[in-house]
């Protein structure tokens, strides 16, 4: 018996991700990219264990809310800002 992995590299999972991504874009996140969505899923939903069935993967993906993504992107922005150098903000603060 072969063990099938239902992660972001699975074509069926990718189709579900595209459907959900389009839904999220229509519901207030028009600039959300596939890469950002993929990163959210891998680091927050499947960071410890990937699904063992397509049903489980679909369920996880379809239950992601706009608020979930906004919270994640906000945290990522704070982390990136904290790790940046002051020179990276020249265009914002002038100088």
DSSP file (Angstrom, degrees, kcal/mol; ACC not computed):
  #  RESIDUE AA STRUCTURE BP1 BP2  ACC     N-H-->O    O-->H-N    N-H-->O    O-->H-N    TCO  KAPPA ALPHA  PHI   PSI    X-CA   Y-CA   Z-CA
    1    1 A X              0   0    0      0, 0.0     2,-0.3     0, 0.0     0, 0.0   0.000 360.0 360.0 360.0 128.6    0.0    0.0    0.0
    2    2 A X        -     0   0    0      1,-0.0     2,-0.6     0, 0.0     0, 0.0  -0.669 360.0-133.3 -91.0 145.0    1.4    3.4   -1.0
    3    3 A X        -     0   0    0     -2,-0.3     2,-0.4     2,-0.0    -1,-0.0  -0.859  19.3-153.7 -97.6 118.9    1.2    6.3    1.3
    4    4 A X        -     0   0    0     -2,-0.6     2,-0.5    48,-0.2     0, 0.0  -0.786   6.2-142.4 -97.0 135.2    0.0    9.5   -0.5
    5    5 A X        -     0   0    0     -2,-0.4     2,-0.7     1,-0.0    47,-0.1  -0.831   5.7-160.2 -99.8 130.4    1.0   12.9    0.9
    6    6 A X  B     +A   51   0A   0     45,-1.2    45,-0.6    -2,-0.5    47,-0.1  -0.615  45.1 125.6-109.2  70.6   -1.6   15.7    0.8
    7    7 A X  S >  S-     0   0    0     -2,-0.7     3,-1.7    43,-0.1     6,-0.2  -0.365  81.2 -71.5-111.9-165.7    0.7   18.7    1.1
    8    8 A X  T 3  S+     0   0    0      1,-0.3    -2,-0.0    -2,-0.1     9,-0.0   0.593 127.4  61.9 -69.9  -9.0    1.1   21.8   -1.0
    9    9 A X  T 3  S+     0   0    0      4,-0.0     2,-0.4     5,-0.0    -1,-0.3   0.536  79.9 101.2 -91.2  -7.4    2.8   19.8   -3.8
   10   10 A X  S <> S-     0   0    0     -3,-1.7     4,-2.4     1,-0.1     5,-0.2  -0.649  71.7-139.9 -80.2 129.8   -0.2   17.6   -4.4
   11   11 A X  H  > S+     0   0    0     -2,-0.4     4,-1.9     1,-0.2    -1,-0.1   0.874 101.6  50.8 -59.4 -41.1   -2.2   18.8   -7.5
   12   12 A X  H  > S+     0   0    0      1,-0.2     4,-1.7     2,-0.2    -1,-0.2   0.897 111.3  48.4 -64.8 -39.9   -5.6   18.2   -5.8
   13   13 A X  H  > S+     0   0    0     -6,-0.2     4,-2.4     1,-0.2    -2,-0.2   0.890 108.5  54.6 -66.5 -39.7   -4.5   20.3   -2.8
   14   14 A X  H  X S+     0   0    0     -4,-2.4     4,-2.2     1,-0.2    -2,-0.2   0.880 105.5  52.9 -61.7 -38.3   -3.2   23.0   -5.1
   15   15 A X  H  X S+     0   0    0     -4,-1.9     4,-2.0     2,-0.2    -1,-0.2   0.912 109.9  47.7 -63.9 -41.6   -6.6   23.2   -6.8
   16   16 A X  H  X S+     0   0    0     -4,-1.7     4,-2.6     1,-0.2    -2,-0.2   0.895 110.3  53.3 -64.7 -39.5   -8.3   23.7   -3.4
   17   17 A X  H  X S+     0   0    0     -4,-2.4     4,-2.9     1,-0.2    -2,-0.2   0.900 107.8  49.9 -62.5 -41.0   -5.8   26.3   -2.5
   18   18 A X  H  X S+     0   0    0     -4,-2.2     4,-2.4     2,-0.2    -1,-0.2   0.906 110.7  50.1 -64.9 -41.5   -6.5   28.3   -5.7
   19   19 A X  H  X S+     0   0    0     -4,-2.0     4,-1.8     2,-0.2    -2,-0.2   0.944 114.9  43.0 -60.8 -48.2  -10.2   28.1   -5.0
   20   20 A X  H  X S+     0   0    0     -4,-2.6     4,-2.8     2,-0.2    -2,-0.2   0.895 111.3  55.1 -67.0 -39.6   -9.7   29.4   -1.4
   21   21 A X  H  X S+     0   0    0     -4,-2.9     4,-2.4     1,-0.2    -1,-0.2   0.924 108.3  48.5 -59.0 -45.1   -7.2   32.0   -2.5
   22   22 A X  H  X S+     0   0    0     -4,-2.4     4,-1.9     1,-0.2    -1,-0.2   0.881 110.8  51.3 -63.3 -37.5   -9.7   33.4   -5.0
   23   23 A X  H  X S+     0   0    0     -4,-1.8     4,-1.4     2,-0.2    -2,-0.2   0.925 110.4  48.3 -63.9 -44.7  -12.4   33.5   -2.3
   24   24 A X  H  <>S+     0   0    0     -4,-2.8     5,-1.7     1,-0.2    -2,-0.2   0.885 109.5  53.4 -63.1 -39.0  -10.0   35.3    0.1
   25   25 A X  H ><5S+     0   0    0     -4,-2.4     3,-0.9     1,-0.2    -1,-0.2   0.888 109.9  47.5 -63.4 -38.9   -9.2   37.8   -2.6
   26   26 A X  H 3<5S+     0   0    0     -4,-1.9    -1,-0.2     1,-0.2    -2,-0.2   0.774 108.2  58.1 -71.7 -25.6  -12.8   38.5   -3.2
   27   27 A X  T 3<5S-     0   0    0     -4,-1.4    -1,-0.2    -5,-0.1    -2,-0.2  -0.025 135.8 -62.0-100.2  30.4  -13.4   38.9    0.6
   28   28 A X  T < 5S+     0   0    0     -3,-0.9    -3,-0.2    38,-0.0    -2,-0.1   0.469 113.5  88.8 115.1   1.3  -11.0   41.7    1.3
   29   29 A X    > < +     0   0    0     -5,-1.7     3,-1.7    -6,-0.1    -3,-0.1  -0.453  37.3 154.7-125.1  61.9   -7.5   40.5    0.4
   30   30 A X  T 3  S+     0   0    0      1,-0.3    -1,-0.1    -5,-0.2    -5,-0.1   0.729  74.2  51.5 -63.9 -21.6   -7.0   41.4   -3.3
   31   31 A X  T 3  S+     0   0    0     -3,-0.1    -1,-0.3    -6,-0.1     2,-0.2   0.442  77.7 123.5 -95.3   0.4   -3.2   41.6   -3.0
   32   32 A X    <   -     0   0    0     -3,-1.7     2,-0.2   -11,-0.1    -7,-0.1  -0.421  50.8-149.1 -64.4 130.0   -2.8   38.2   -1.3
   33   33 A X     >  -     0   0    0     -2,-0.2     4,-2.2     1,-0.1     5,-0.2  -0.607  22.7-117.6 -99.7 161.8   -0.4   36.0   -3.4
   34   34 A X  H  > S+     0   0    0     -2,-0.2     4,-2.9     1,-0.2     5,-0.2   0.898 116.3  54.9 -60.7 -40.9   -0.4   32.3   -3.8
   35   35 A X  H  > S+     0   0    0      2,-0.2     4,-2.4     1,-0.2    -1,-0.2   0.903 108.3  47.4 -62.0 -42.2    3.1   32.2   -2.3
   36   36 A X  H  > S+     0   0    0      2,-0.2     4,-2.3     1,-0.2    -1,-0.2   0.917 113.5  48.2 -64.4 -42.5    1.9   34.1    0.8
   37   37 A X  H  X S+     0   0    0     -4,-2.2     4,-2.2     2,-0.2    -2,-0.2   0.911 111.9  49.4 -63.8 -43.5   -1.1   31.7    1.2
   38   38 A X  H  X S+     0   0    0     -4,-2.9     4,-2.5     1,-0.2     5,-0.2   0.914 110.6  50.5 -60.6 -45.0    1.2   28.7    0.7
   39   39 A X  H  X S+     0   0    0     -4,-2.4     4,-2.4     1,-0.2     5,-0.3   0.899 108.9  52.1 -62.0 -41.8    3.6   30.0    3.4
   40   40 A X  H  X>S+     0   0    0     -4,-2.3     4,-2.3     2,-0.2     5,-0.8   0.937 110.8  47.5 -59.3 -47.2    0.7   30.6    5.8
   41   41 A X  I  X>S+     0   0    0     -4,-2.2     5,-3.0     1,-0.2     4,-1.3   0.935 115.0  44.6 -61.7 -47.0   -0.6   27.0    5.4
   42   42 A X  I  <5S+     0   0    0     -4,-2.5    -1,-0.2     1,-0.2    -2,-0.2   0.854 120.9  38.2 -69.2 -34.2    2.9   25.4    5.8
   43   43 A X  I  <5S+     0   0    0     -4,-2.4    -1,-0.2    -5,-0.2    -2,-0.2   0.716 131.8  21.4 -92.2 -19.5    3.9   27.5    8.8
   44   44 A X  I  <5S+     0   0    0     -4,-2.3    -3,-0.2    -5,-0.3    -2,-0.2   0.739 130.6  30.0-117.4 -34.3    0.6   27.7   10.7
   45   45 A X  I  <<S+     0   0    0     -4,-1.3     3,-0.3    -5,-0.8     4,-0.2   0.890 133.3  21.9 -94.7 -48.1   -1.7   24.9    9.6
   46   46 A X  S   <S+     0   0    0     -5,-3.0    -4,-0.1    -6,-0.2    -1,-0.1  -0.092  81.2 121.2-113.8  34.2    0.7   22.1    8.7
   47   47 A X  S    S+     0   0    0      1,-0.2    -1,-0.2    -6,-0.2     3,-0.1   0.774  90.2  22.3 -70.3 -24.6    3.8   23.1   10.6
   48   48 A X  S    S+     0   0    0      1,-0.3     2,-0.3    -3,-0.3    -1,-0.2   0.711 134.0  13.2-111.0 -29.9    3.8   19.9   12.6
   49   49 A X        -     0   0    0     -4,-0.2    -1,-0.3     0, 0.0     2,-0.2  -0.958  62.3-140.7-154.4 129.4    1.9   17.4   10.5
   50   50 A X        -     0   0    0     -2,-0.3   -43,-0.1     1,-0.1     7,-0.0  -0.575  43.3 -89.5 -85.1 154.8    0.6   17.3    6.9
   51   51 A X  B     -A    6   0A   0    -45,-0.6   -45,-1.2    -2,-0.2    -1,-0.1  -0.203  22.3-149.6 -63.2 153.0   -2.9   15.8    6.3
   52   52 A X  S    S+     0   0    0    -47,-0.1     2,-0.3     1,-0.1   -48,-0.2   0.401  79.2  37.8-103.2   0.2   -3.3   12.2    5.5
   53   53 A X  S  > S-     0   0    0    -47,-0.1     4,-2.2     1,-0.1     5,-0.2  -0.986  76.8-122.4-146.3 156.9   -6.3   12.6    3.3
   54   54 A X  H  > S+     0   0    0     -2,-0.3     4,-2.9     1,-0.2     5,-0.2   0.872 114.2  57.2 -65.2 -35.9   -7.6   15.0    0.7
   55   55 A X  H  > S+     0   0    0      2,-0.2     4,-2.4     1,-0.2    -1,-0.2   0.923 107.8  46.4 -59.8 -45.4  -10.7   15.5    2.8
   56   56 A X  H  > S+     0   0    0      2,-0.2     4,-2.3     1,-0.2    -2,-0.2   0.912 113.6  48.4 -64.5 -43.2   -8.6   16.6    5.8
   57   57 A X  H  X S+     0   0    0     -4,-2.2     4,-2.4     2,-0.2    -2,-0.2   0.927 112.7  48.2 -63.2 -45.0   -6.4   18.9    3.6
   58   58 A X  H  X S+     0   0    0     -4,-2.9     4,-2.9     1,-0.2     5,-0.2   0.911 110.2  52.0 -61.4 -43.8   -9.5   20.5    2.0
   59   59 A X  H  X S+     0   0    0     -4,-2.4     4,-1.1    -5,-0.2    -1,-0.2   0.916 110.5  48.1 -59.5 -45.8  -11.1   21.0    5.4
   60   60 A X  H  < S+     0   0    0     -4,-2.3     3,-0.4     1,-0.2    -2,-0.2   0.938 115.6  44.2 -59.9 -48.1   -8.0   22.7    6.8
   61   61 A X  H >< S+     0   0    0     -4,-2.4     3,-1.6     1,-0.2    -2,-0.2   0.924 111.6  50.8 -66.2 -46.4   -7.8   25.0    3.8
   62   62 A X  H 3< S+     0   0    0     -4,-2.9    -1,-0.2     1,-0.3    -2,-0.2   0.672 104.3  59.4 -71.0 -15.8  -11.4   25.9    3.4
   63   63 A X  T 3< S+     0   0    0     -4,-1.1     2,-0.3    -3,-0.4    -1,-0.3   0.417  77.2 113.3 -91.7   2.1  -11.7   26.9    7.1
   64   64 A X    <   -     0   0    0     -3,-1.6     2,-0.2    -4,-0.2    -3,-0.0  -0.580  55.6-153.9 -73.3 133.0   -9.0   29.6    6.8
   65   65 A X     >  -     0   0    0     -2,-0.3     4,-1.7     1,-0.1     5,-0.2  -0.641  28.0-112.7-106.8 164.6  -10.5   33.0    7.3
   66   66 A X  H  > S+     0   0    0     -2,-0.2     4,-2.6     1,-0.2     5,-0.2   0.887 119.7  55.5 -58.4 -40.2   -9.5   36.5    6.1
   67   67 A X  H  > S+     0   0    0      1,-0.2     4,-2.7     2,-0.2     5,-0.2   0.884 102.7  55.6 -61.7 -39.6   -8.7   37.3    9.8
   68   68 A X  H  > S+     0   0    0      1,-0.2     4,-2.1     2,-0.2    -1,-0.2   0.933 111.3  43.7 -57.7 -46.5   -6.3   34.4   10.0
   69   69 A X  H  X S+     0   0    0     -4,-1.7     4,-3.0     2,-0.2     5,-0.2   0.907 112.5  51.6 -68.3 -42.5   -4.4   35.7    7.0
   70   70 A X  H  X S+     0   0    0     -4,-2.6     4,-2.3     1,-0.2    -2,-0.2   0.924 111.0  48.3 -61.4 -44.4   -4.4   39.3    8.2
   71   71 A X  H  X S+     0   0    0     -4,-2.7     4,-2.1     2,-0.2    -1,-0.2   0.917 113.4  47.8 -60.6 -43.7   -3.1   38.3   11.6
   72   72 A X  H  X S+     0   0    0     -4,-2.1     4,-2.5    -5,-0.2    -2,-0.2   0.938 112.8  46.9 -63.4 -48.3   -0.4   36.2   10.0
   73   73 A X  H  X S+     0   0    0     -4,-3.0     4,-2.1     1,-0.2    -1,-0.2   0.851 110.7  53.6 -64.8 -34.0    0.7   38.9    7.5
   74   74 A X  H  X S+     0   0    0     -4,-2.3     4,-2.0    -5,-0.2    -1,-0.2   0.926 110.2  46.4 -64.6 -45.2    0.7   41.5   10.3
   75   75 A X  H  X S+     0   0    0     -4,-2.1     4,-2.4     1,-0.2    -2,-0.2   0.903 111.4  52.2 -63.5 -41.3    3.0   39.3   12.4
   76   76 A X  H  X S+     0   0    0     -4,-2.5     4,-2.7     1,-0.2    -1,-0.2   0.889 108.1  51.7 -62.6 -39.0    5.3   38.7    9.4
   77   77 A X  H  X S+     0   0    0     -4,-2.1     4,-2.4     2,-0.2    -1,-0.2   0.895 110.2  48.6 -65.1 -40.2    5.5   42.4    8.8
   78   78 A X  H  X S+     0   0    0     -4,-2.0     4,-2.4     2,-0.2    -2,-0.2   0.921 112.9  47.8 -65.4 -43.6    6.6   43.1   12.4
   79   79 A X  H  X S+     0   0    0     -4,-2.4     4,-1.6     2,-0.2    -2,-0.2   0.933 113.6  46.8 -63.4 -46.1    9.2   40.3   12.2
   80   80 A X  H  X S+     0   0    0     -4,-2.7     4,-0.7     1,-0.2    -1,-0.2   0.898 113.1  49.9 -63.4 -40.0   10.6   41.6    8.9
   81   81 A X  H >< S+     0   0    0     -4,-2.4     3,-0.6     1,-0.2    -1,-0.2   0.889 109.5  50.9 -64.7 -39.7   10.6   45.1   10.3
   82   82 A X  H 3< S+     0   0    0     -4,-2.4    -1,-0.2     1,-0.2    -2,-0.2   0.812 112.5  47.0 -68.0 -29.6   12.5   44.1   13.4
   83   83 A X  H 3< S+     0   0    0     -4,-1.6    -1,-0.2    -5,-0.2    -2,-0.2   0.533  96.5  95.2 -89.6  -6.9   15.1   42.2   11.4
   84   84 A X  S << S-     0   0    0     -4,-0.7     2,-0.2    -3,-0.6    -3,-0.0  -0.382  74.5-118.1 -82.8 161.9   15.6   45.1    8.9
   85   85 A X    >   -     0   0    0     -2,-0.1     3,-1.7     1,-0.1     4,-0.3  -0.649  26.6-111.6 -94.8 156.7   18.3   47.7    9.1
   86   86 A X  G >  S+     0   0    0      1,-0.3     3,-1.6    -2,-0.2    -1,-0.1   0.808 116.4  64.9 -58.4 -30.9   17.5   51.4    9.5
   87   87 A X  G >  S+     0   0    0      1,-0.3     3,-1.4     2,-0.2    -1,-0.3   0.785  90.1  66.2 -63.4 -26.4   18.9   52.0    6.0
   88   88 A X  G <  S+     0   0    0     -3,-1.7    -1,-0.3     1,-0.3     3,-0.2   0.669 100.5  50.4 -69.0 -15.2   16.0   49.9    4.7
   89   89 A X  G X> S+     0   0    0     -3,-1.6     4,-2.5    -4,-0.3     3,-1.0   0.230  74.5 110.2-106.5  12.4   13.6   52.5    5.8
   90   90 A X  H <> S+     0   0    0     -3,-1.4     4,-2.1     1,-0.3    -1,-0.1   0.889  76.9  52.9 -55.5 -43.6   15.3   55.5    4.2
   91   91 A X  H 34 S+     0   0    0     -4,-0.3    -1,-0.3    -3,-0.2    -2,-0.1   0.752 113.8  43.7 -68.3 -22.5   12.6   56.0    1.6
   92   92 A X  H <4 S+     0   0    0     -3,-1.0    -2,-0.2     2,-0.1    -1,-0.2   0.887 124.6  30.2 -86.4 -45.3    9.9   56.1    4.4
   93   93 A X  H  < S-     0   0    0     -4,-2.5    -2,-0.2     1,-0.1    -3,-0.2   0.525 109.0-123.8 -95.9  -6.2   11.6   58.4    6.9
   94   94 A X     <        0   0    0     -4,-2.1    -1,-0.1    -5,-0.3    -2,-0.1   0.130 360.0 360.0  83.8 157.6   13.6   60.4    4.5
   95   95 A X              0   0    0     -4,-0.1    -4,-0.1    -3,-0.1    -5,-0.1   0.423 360.0 360.0 123.4 360.0   17.3   61.0    4.3
